[in-house]
């Protein structure tokens, strides 16, 4: 084995150290930028909180039969990407990711949740 020096990136996470405080910081800024670019949201509006504080109205199901949605695959990719981010370094977005995932199928076909705003 050879010594490769200090670790800068590990499993897609950037590693930074503060020796004076004896703290290690992990972030996934480049992964977030990749997600935004992949789904065409690089110009989205940043917010301080992961989710809008407005309460979503529950949807009453009228017909349980739904047609296959060609956009469902992209939707699942978005949710999967956010779940990976949530598990690795951002547990604070867990509720927002769950609520995004649980939106009714008909609503997903037309809209992103109100807390995901495009410019």
N, C-alpha and C positions, 0 to 999 in steps of 0.2 A: 504494500500500500504506500501511496505517496501523500504527503500533506499538500492539500490544495489551497490552504489558507482559510481565511474567514469565509463563512457562508454568506452569500448575498441574496440568493434565491433558493427556495426549497419547495418542491411540489407546487410551483406556480405562485408562491407567496414571496414577497420581498421581506427580507430580514434586516432590521436595523437595530443597532445596539447603542445604548447610552451608558457608557462605562462609569460616569460620575454618579448616576442614580442607580446603577446596577439593574437596568431594565432592558428587556428585549421587546421590540415592536414587530408585529407581523401585519402586513397589509396586502391587498390584492388589487391595487389600483390599476395595473395593466390588464388584469382579467376583467374588471368592471368596464374599462374602456373598450376591450374586445367585444363584450356582450352588447354594449350600446351601439357599436359600429355594425355588428352582425345583424341586429334587428332594426337598423335605421333610426336609432334614437340618439345619435351623438349630439344633437342640438336640443335635447330635452332640458327642461327647467330644473335645476337642482333645488332641493328643499332640505331643511334642517331635520325634519322628522321623517321617518320612513313611510308614514301613512297619514292621509288627511284625517282630521278628527270628526268629520261628518259621518253620521250613521247611515249605512246602506239599507235601503228598503228591501225586505225579503220578497222573493219572487214566488208567486203562487203558480204551481204547475197546472196547466190546463190539459196538455196532451203529453203523455209520457213517451210517445214515439217521436224520435228525432231522425232527421236525415243525416247521412254522413257529412261531416264538415271537412272540406279540404284544408282549412286553416287550423284544424285541431292539432296537426303535427307541429306546426310552428309554435302554437300556444304551449304545447307540452315542452318544447325545447326551451322556451323562455322560462317556464316554471322550473325546469330542471337546472338551468344555469343559475337561477336565483337561489335554488335550494343548495347547490354546491357552495355558492358564496356564503349563504347563511350558516351552513355547517362549519365551514373552515374559519371564517374571521368575522362574520356579521350576525351574531345571534339576535341583534336588535331588530332585524327585519323579518323575523319569523312570523309574527302575526300578519304583517302585510302580505307576505308570500302565501300564507294559508288562505287569507281572504281573496287574494287574486285567483288562486287555484279553485276555490269553491264557488266562484260566480257561475250562474246558470249558463248552459251552453248557448242559448239564443242571445244572451247578452254579450258573451265573449265574441261571437261572430261579428259584432258591429263595433264594439268599443273596448278600449282599455279602461281599467278602473279610473275613477276621478283623481286618484293620487298619482297616477302616471300621466304627466302632462307633456305634450309636445309643444314646442315653440311655434 
